[in-house]
């Protein structure tokens, strides 16, 4: 049996915070406990926000955490051809379509609908499901946008996708810490329909998080995806994409989150919880481990 492979996949679009530290340390600890490997992946699809300086700071933080890197980090920006190939596969299956409504237009459509006494479905993250271009655009307006090379996203037709992979799709969920790491995984029903037609690429970027993460995990041979509880429901989307693209299914493990005083997930914009500012303030690694419950 091959050894398990874990990964930590941060984006260098801001400084890592203590929530990232928890995830990185849990992955490294799990790899050691299960006699596996620990990899780092740099998720730098967003070339505008991800910078070389922030990436250098990120690796300084990882070094301070004492993380053993089993091999050089993979950078998403070096693998755009792989995402394009996956996208072309979905196109060949007739499962994606261009969508021209902006976020502001979607928000306005939903607002009008709800102000009129109606309701509009939202995905597990709270974002409204895509209503379709024709909910707001006439045929002439839609044609104008297509001909004018207007911005668009490429969305997965979830109804067609689920008809292809079947409605009984599941994923394997196991424990994330301590003795639970060794418990056998349990099947969880994937409910991808709750996400509607998710974005899989944009006009100028041949991938989205959902598409890139399944392609990257397969390429790196990731056997165990240990990530935050905030991504638990997104696993449904990832399982659909894995089935459509013929990619292997890893075992999923979702760990607890560290929340801010307001009860929300930490953000990279909160400098008071960034590893860099805490280190500069004198926080030791031992103190950090105690603070995050390790």
Order of alpha helices (4+ residues) and beta strands (2+ residues): beta-alpha-beta-alpha-beta-alpha-beta-alpha-alpha-beta-alpha-beta-beta-beta-alpha-beta-alpha-beta-alpha-alpha
